[in-house]
C-alpha cells in the first residue's frame, strides 16, 4: 500500500482530486438540514384549521410556501453544484488510478484492486461526502415536493371557496 501512496503523492491528477475533496465544504449539511426543518415546521399550511379557511388565509399560505420553495431550490442548486463537481472528480480519479496505477493497487482481480482503491483516505472522504450531499439533497427534494402538493391542494381549496361564494350570490 505504501507504493501506491508514494506514487499518488507525486501524481498531479490525484493532488487536484485531493484539493477538490478538501474544498467540498461549501454546503454545510447540518445547517441546510436545520434550515429546512425549521422552515418546514413553521409553514403556515400546518396551522390551517378547516373551519377557518378563507381566501385571504390561503393566499398567505401560498405566498409563504412559495418563499420557502424558492429558498429550498436555491439550496438544492448549491448542493447539486458541489455534488456534481465531487462526483465527476471521483469518477475521473477512479479511472485514472485504476488504469495508471493498477499495478500498485493490492490484489490481482479487479474486485481486489477496486477494494484497495476504495480504502485510500481521500477516496473514502469523497464517498462519504457524496453520500452526505445525496442525503441532504433527498431531504430538500422531499420538502419541495411537499410544498408542491400543498400548493396544488391550496389552489383546489381556492376553487372550492370561489364556487361557494358564487352560489351565495346567485341564490
C-alpha positions as CSV (number, residue, x, y, z in Angstrom):
1,X,0.0,0.0,0.0
2,X,2.9,2.3,0.6
3,X,4.0,2.1,-3.1
4,X,0.6,3.4,-4.2
5,X,0.7,6.2,-1.6
6,X,4.1,7.3,-2.8
7,X,3.0,7.2,-6.4
8,X,-0.1,9.2,-5.6
9,X,1.8,11.9,-3.7
10,X,3.6,12.7,-6.9
11,X,0.5,12.4,-9.2
12,X,-0.8,15.8,-10.2
13,X,-4.3,14.4,-11.0
14,X,-4.6,12.9,-7.5
15,X,-3.4,16.2,-6.0
16,X,-6.2,18.0,-7.9
17,X,-8.7,15.5,-6.6
18,X,-7.5,16.0,-3.0
19,X,-7.9,19.7,-3.4
20,X,-11.5,19.2,-4.7
21,X,-12.3,17.0,-1.8
22,X,-10.8,19.4,0.7
23,X,-12.8,22.3,-0.9
24,X,-16.0,20.4,-0.9
25,X,-17.3,22.0,2.2
26,X,-19.3,25.0,0.8
27,X,-22.6,23.3,1.7
28,X,-22.7,22.7,5.4
29,X,-25.2,19.8,5.6
30,X,-26.2,20.3,9.2
31,X,-27.0,23.9,8.6
32,X,-29.1,23.1,5.5
33,X,-30.9,20.3,7.4
34,X,-31.6,22.7,10.3
35,X,-32.9,25.4,8.0
36,X,-35.1,23.0,6.1
37,X,-36.6,21.5,9.2
38,X,-37.2,25.0,10.7
39,X,-38.8,26.2,7.6
40,X,-40.9,23.1,7.2
41,X,-42.1,23.3,10.8
42,X,-43.1,26.9,10.5
43,X,-45.1,26.5,7.3
44,X,-48.5,28.3,7.7
45,X,-50.3,25.5,6.0
46,X,-49.7,23.5,9.2
47,X,-51.7,26.0,11.1
48,X,-54.8,26.0,8.9
49,X,-58.0,24.8,10.5
50,X,-60.7,23.6,8.2
51,X,-63.4,25.7,9.8
52,X,-61.3,28.9,9.4
53,X,-60.1,28.6,5.8
54,X,-60.6,31.8,3.9
55,X,-59.3,33.1,0.6
56,X,-57.0,35.6,2.4
57,X,-55.5,32.9,4.6
58,X,-55.0,30.6,1.6
59,X,-53.2,33.4,-0.2
60,X,-50.9,34.0,2.7
61,X,-50.2,30.2,2.9
62,X,-49.4,30.0,-0.8
63,X,-47.1,33.1,-0.7
64,X,-45.2,31.8,2.3
65,X,-44.9,28.3,0.7
66,X,-43.6,30.0,-2.5
67,X,-40.9,31.8,-0.5
68,X,-39.9,28.6,1.2
69,X,-39.9,26.6,-2.0
70,X,-37.7,29.3,-3.6
71,X,-35.1,29.0,-0.7
72,X,-35.2,25.2,-0.9
73,X,-34.5,25.3,-4.7
74,X,-31.6,27.8,-4.1
75,X,-30.1,25.4,-1.5
76,X,-30.7,22.4,-3.8
77,X,-28.8,24.2,-6.6
78,X,-25.8,24.7,-4.3
79,X,-25.9,21.1,-3.3
80,X,-26.2,20.0,-6.9
81,X,-23.1,22.0,-7.9
82,X,-21.0,20.6,-5.1
83,X,-22.2,17.1,-5.6
84,X,-21.7,17.2,-9.4
85,X,-18.2,18.6,-9.1
86,X,-17.2,16.0,-6.5
87,X,-18.9,13.1,-8.4
88,X,-17.1,14.0,-11.6
89,X,-13.8,14.3,-9.8
90,X,-14.3,10.9,-8.1
91,X,-15.1,9.2,-11.4
92,X,-12.2,10.8,-13.1
93,X,-9.7,9.9,-10.4
94,X,-11.0,6.4,-10.2
95,X,-10.5,5.8,-13.9
96,X,-7.1,7.4,-13.7
97,X,-5.8,5.4,-10.7
98,X,-7.3,2.1,-11.8
99,X,-5.6,2.4,-15.2
100,X,-2.3,4.3,-14.5
101,X,-1.6,2.8,-11.0
102,X,-3.3,-0.6,-11.3
103,X,-0.1,-2.5,-10.8
104,X,0.4,-0.7,-7.4
105,X,-3.0,-1.5,-6.1
106,X,-3.2,-4.6,-3.9
107,X,-4.7,-7.7,-5.5
108,X,-4.9,-9.3,-8.8
109,X,-8.6,-9.2,-9.6
110,X,-10.5,-6.1,-10.5
111,X,-12.5,-6.5,-7.3
112,X,-9.4,-6.6,-5.1
113,X,-7.9,-3.6,-6.9
114,X,-11.2,-1.7,-6.5
115,X,-11.3,-2.5,-2.8
116,X,-7.7,-1.3,-2.5
117,X,-8.7,1.9,-4.3
118,X,-11.7,2.5,-2.1
119,X,-9.6,2.2,1.0
120,X,-7.5,5.3,0.1
121,X,-8.1,8.1,2.5
122,X,-9.3,10.8,0.1
123,X,-11.4,8.3,-1.8
124,X,-13.2,7.4,1.5
125,X,-13.6,11.1,2.3
126,X,-15.1,11.8,-1.2
127,X,-17.5,8.8,-1.0
128,X,-18.7,9.9,2.5
129,X,-19.2,13.5,1.3
130,X,-21.1,12.3,-1.8
131,X,-23.4,10.2,0.4
132,X,-23.9,13.1,2.7
133,X,-24.8,15.5,-0.1
134,X,-27.1,13.0,-1.7
135,X,-28.9,12.5,1.6
136,X,-29.5,16.2,2.2
137,X,-30.5,16.7,-1.4
138,X,-33.1,14.0,-0.9
139,X,-34.5,15.8,2.1
140,X,-34.7,19.1,0.3
141,X,-36.4,17.4,-2.6
142,X,-39.0,15.9,-0.3
143,X,-39.8,19.3,1.2
144,X,-40.1,20.9,-2.3
145,X,-42.4,18.0,-3.3
146,X,-44.5,18.5,-0.2
147,X,-44.8,22.3,-0.9
148,X,-45.8,21.5,-4.5
149,X,-48.5,19.1,-3.3
150,X,-49.7,21.6,-0.6
151,X,-49.9,24.3,-3.3
152,X,-51.9,22.1,-5.5
153,X,-54.3,21.4,-2.7
154,X,-54.5,25.1,-1.7
155,X,-55.3,26.0,-5.3
156,X,-58.2,23.5,-5.2
157,X,-59.4,25.0,-2.0
158,X,-59.4,28.4,-3.6
159,X,-61.6,27.0,-6.3
160,X,-64.0,25.4,-3.8
161,X,-64.2,28.7,-1.9
162,X,-64.9,30.5,-5.2
163,X,-67.7,28.1,-6.0
164,X,-69.2,28.5,-2.6
165,X,-69.0,32.3,-2.9
166,X,-70.7,32.3,-6.3
167,X,-73.6,30.1,-5.0
168,X,-74.2,32.5,-2.2
169,X,-74.5,35.4,-4.6
170,X,-76.7,33.5,-7.1
171,X,-79.3,32.2,-4.7
